[in-house]
Amino acid sequence: MNFNGYLSTFPKSIRIFIAAFVVVLSIGYFTGLLFVTETSTANPQGIEENYLGNEADEEAAIMKFKKSEREMLTIIHTHILSMSFIFFLLGILVWLCNMPTKIKLFLTVEPFISVVLTFGGIYMLWTGIIWFKYIIMISGILMTATYTISALVVLLQLCKPVHKEQALNQ
């Protein structure tokens, strides 16, 4: 069964509902990124300090302590579960868009890889493998890029309704 371009054939009321969902989901996603920026974890040193602490740095403006195992497991557990749902739901919408299958496959599978690398990387960093801070940063950037592209593609295709006959002829 071919679902390519099916999203734009939905009735206007359903397209508005989906657009509202994607907009609110995006507000939540990007608010999370603001939190990352606010906690100084938008650079490799900040990532390291956020999870391993900075008690040794006597000149630190804000003292941070190494997270406990319980804190780490809570952070990783909640983020992996919630991000999985976010990318699953957005991925369904991407698969209903009119675009090449290879691009859809990348936009819908890559975020799951990035979620594992980002939050698995945070755990590895916490265990003492310091170079994982670079993996965390790269995978986080890639995850955000694929989220942004996917959300924009969905919203753009929701704005351009197509009749079912036109979609079947594509």
LUMPATI-482225 format. One record per residue: y negated, z, x negated of N, C-alpha, C, O, CB in turn. Coordinates in steps of 0.2 Angstrom, whole numbers, plus 5000, padded with zeros to 4 digits. Glycine has a CB too. Example, Ala and Ser with C-alpha at 12.3 -4.5 7.8 and 13.67 -1.06 7.14 Angstrom:
502850394934502250394938501650394934501750424929502250454943 501150354936500550364932500050394936499450404933500350294930 
// end
This chain:
500650004996500050005000499450004996499350044991500050065005 498949964997498349954993497749994997497549975002498149884992 497450044993496950074996496250054992495750094994497050154995 496250004988495649984985495149964989495249924993495849924980 494550004989493949984993494050015000493550005004493949914994 494550055001494550085008494050135010493850145016495250115009 493750165005493250215006492650195010492450225014493050244999 492450135008491850105011491950075018491550055022491550045007 492650075020492750055027492750115032492850105038493450015027 492750175030492750235034492150225039491650205037492750295030 492150255045491650265049491050305046491150345042491850295056 490450285048489850315045489850395045489650425040489250295049 490150425050490150495051490550525046490450585043490350515058 491150495044491650515039491350505032491350545028492250485040 490950455031490650435025490150495023490050515018490350365025 489750515028489250565028489550625026489350665021488750575034 490050645029490450705028490750705020490650755017491050715033 491050655018491250645011490650655006490750685001491650585010 490150615008489550625003489250695003489050714998488950575006 489250725008489050795008489450845004489250885000488950825016 490150825005490650865000490450854993490450894989491350845002 490450784991490350764984489650794981489650814976490350694983 489150794985488450824983488550894982488350924977487950804988 488850934987488951004986489351024980489251074976489151044993 489950984980490350994974490050984967490151024962490950944975 489550934967489250924961488750974959488650994954488850854962 488451004965487951064963488351114960488051144955487651084970 488951134963489351184960489551174953489551214948489951194964 489751104952489951084945489351094940489451124934490251014945 488851064941488251064937487951134936487651154931487751014939 488051174941487751244940488251284935487951324931487851284947 488851264935489351294930489051274923489151314918490051274931 488851214923488651184916487951224914487851234908488551114916 487551234919486951274917487151344914486851374910486551284923 487651374917487951444915488151434908488051474904488451464920 488551384906488751374899488151364895488151394889489151304899 487651334897487051324892486751394892486451404886486551274895 486651424897486351494897486751544893486351584890486251524904 487351534892487751584888487851564881488151584877488451594891 487451514879487451484872488051454870488251454864487251534867 488451434874489151404873489151324873489651294873489651424877 488551294872488451224872488451194865488351134864487751204875 488651234860488751214853489351254850489451304852488051224849 489551224845490151254842490151324840490551364841490351214836 489551344837489451414835489451464841489651514841488851424831 489051434846489051474853489651484856489851534859488551444857 490051434856490751434859491151494855491451534858491151364858 491151494849491551544845491251614846491651654848491451524837 490651624846490351684848490451714855490651774856489551684847 490451664860490651684866491251714867491351764871490551624871 491751694864492451724865492651764859493151814860492951664865 492451764853492651804848492151854846492251904842492751764841 491551854849491051904848490651884841490751834838491351974847 490051924840489651914835489451984832488951984829489051874837 489852034832489752104830489552104822489152144820490352144831 489852054818489652054811488952034810488752044804490252014808 488651994814488051964813487452014815487352024821487951904817 487252054810486752104811486052074814485652114817486652144805 485952014813485351984815485351954822484851914825485051934810 485951954825486051924832485551954837485452014838486751934834 485251914841484751934846485151964852484852014855484351874849 485751944854486151974859486851984856487151944853486251924865 487052054856487652074854488252054858488252064864487752144852 488752014856489351994860489952024856489952024850489351914860 490452044861491052064858491652024860491551984865491152134861 492152024856492751984857493052004864493052054866493251994852 493151944868493451954875494151984874494551974869493451894879 494352024879494952054879495452004882495251954885495052124884 496152024881496651974883496651964891496651914893497351994881 496452014894496452014902495851964904495951924908496252084905 495251974900494651934902494851864900494651814904494051954898 495151844895495351774893495851744898495751694900495651774886 496351784900496851754905496451744912496651694915497451804906 496051784914495651784920495251714920495251674924495251844922 494851704914494451644913494851584914494751534917494051654907 495351584910495851524909496151514916496151454918496351534904 496451564919496851554925496351524931496551474934497151624927 495751554932495351534937495051464936494951424940494751584938 494851454930494551384928495051334929494951274932494251384921 495651344926496151284927496351274934496451214936496851304923 496451324938496651314945496051284949496151234952496751384948 495451304948494851274952494751204949494551164954494251324951 494751194943494551124940495151074943494951014944494451124933 495751104943496251054945496151034952496250974954496951094945 495951074957495751054964495151014964495150964968495651124968 494651024960494050984960494250914958494050864961493551014955 494650904952494750844950495250804954495350744955495050844943 495750844958496250814962495850784968495950724970496750864965 495450824971495050794977494550744976494550694979494650854980 494250744970493750694968494150634966493950574968493350714962 494750644963495250584961495450544967495550484967495750614957 495650584973495850544979495250504981495450444983496050594984 494650524981494150484983494050424978493850364981493450524983 494150434972494050374967494550324968494450264968494150404960 495150344970495750294972495550254978495850204979496350334972 495150284982494950244988494350194987494150154991494750294994 494050194981493550154979493750084977494350074975493050184973 493250034977493449974975493249964968492649954966493049914980 493749964963493649954956494349944953494849954956493350024953 494349924947494949904943495449964943495150024942494849874937 496049954943496550014943496550044937496550114936497249984944 496450014931496450044924495850094924495850154921496349994919 495250074927494650124927494850184931494650244929494050084929 495150174937495250224941495750274938495750334938495550204948 496250244935496750284931496450334926496650394925497350244928 495950304922495650344917495250394920495250454918495150294913 494850374925494350424928494750484932494450534933493950394933 495350474934495750524938496250564934496450614936496150494943 496450534928496950574924496650604918496750664916497450524921 496050574915495750604909495550674911495550724906495150564907 495250694916494950754918495550814917495350864915494650764924 496150794919496650844919496850864911496950914910497250824923 496850804907496950814900496350864897496550904893496950744897 495750844899495150884897495150954899495051004895494550854899 495450964905495451034907495951074903495851134901495751034915 496551044902497051084897496751094890496851144887497651044897 496451034888496151044881495651094880495551134876495950974878 495151094885494651134885494851214886494651254882494151124891 495251224891495351294892495951324888496051374886495551304900 496451274886496951294882496651304875496851344871497451234881 496151264873495751264867495351334866495351364861495251204866 495151354872494751424872495251474870495051524867494451434879 495851474873496351524871496551514864496651564861496951514876 496651454862496851444855496251474850496451504845496951374853 495651464852495051484848495151564848495051594843494451464851 495251594854495251664854495851694850495751754848495351684862 496351654849496951684845496751674837497151704833497551644847 496251644836496051634829496051564826495851564820496451684825 496151514830496151454827495451424828495351394833496751404830 495051434824494351424824494151354825493651334829493951454818 494451304822494251234823494351204830494151154832494651194818 494751244834494751224841494051224845494051194850495251264845 493551254842492951254845492651174846492251164851492451294842 492851134841492651064842493051024847492750984851492751034835 493651044848494051014853493751034860493750994865494851034853 493651094861493351124867492651084869492551064874493151204866 492251074864491651044865491750964867491450944871491151044859 492150934863492250864864492650854871492450814875492750834859 493150894873493450884879493050904885493050874890494150924879 492550954884492150974889491650914891491450904896491751034887 491350884885490950834886491250774890490950744895490650804879 491850754888492250704891492350724898492350674903492850684887 492550784900492650804907492050794911492150774917492950874907 491450814908490850814912490650734913490450714918490350844908 490750694908490650624909491050594914490850554918490750584902 491750604914492150574919491950604926492050564931492850584918 491850664927491650694933490950664936490950634941491450774933 490450654931489850624933489950554936489650534941489350624928 490350514932490450444934490850434940490650394944490850404928 491350474941491750474947491350494953491350464958492350524946 490950544953490550564958490050514960489950504966490150634957 489750484955489250434956489550364960489250344964488850414950 490150354957490450294960490650304967490550264971491150274956 490950364969491050384976490450374980490450344985491450454976 489950414978489350414982489050344983488750324988488750454978 489050304978488750234978489150194983488950154987488750194972 489850204983490250164988490250184995490350154999491050164985 490050254995489950275002489350245005489250245012489950355002 488850225001488250205004488250125006487850105009487650214998 488850095004488850025005489450015009490050005007488949984998 489350015016489950005020490249935020489849885020489750025028 490849925021491149865021491649865027491949915029491549845015 491649805031492049805036492849795034492949775029491849735041 493249815038493949825036494249755034494649745030494349855042 494049705038494249635036494049615029494449585026493949585042 493449635027493149615021493649655015493749625010492449635020 493749715017494149755012494849725011495149725006494249825014 495149695017495849675016495849605012496349585010496149655023 495249565012495249505009495149515001495149464998494749465012 494949574999494749584992495449584988495349594982494449644991 
// end
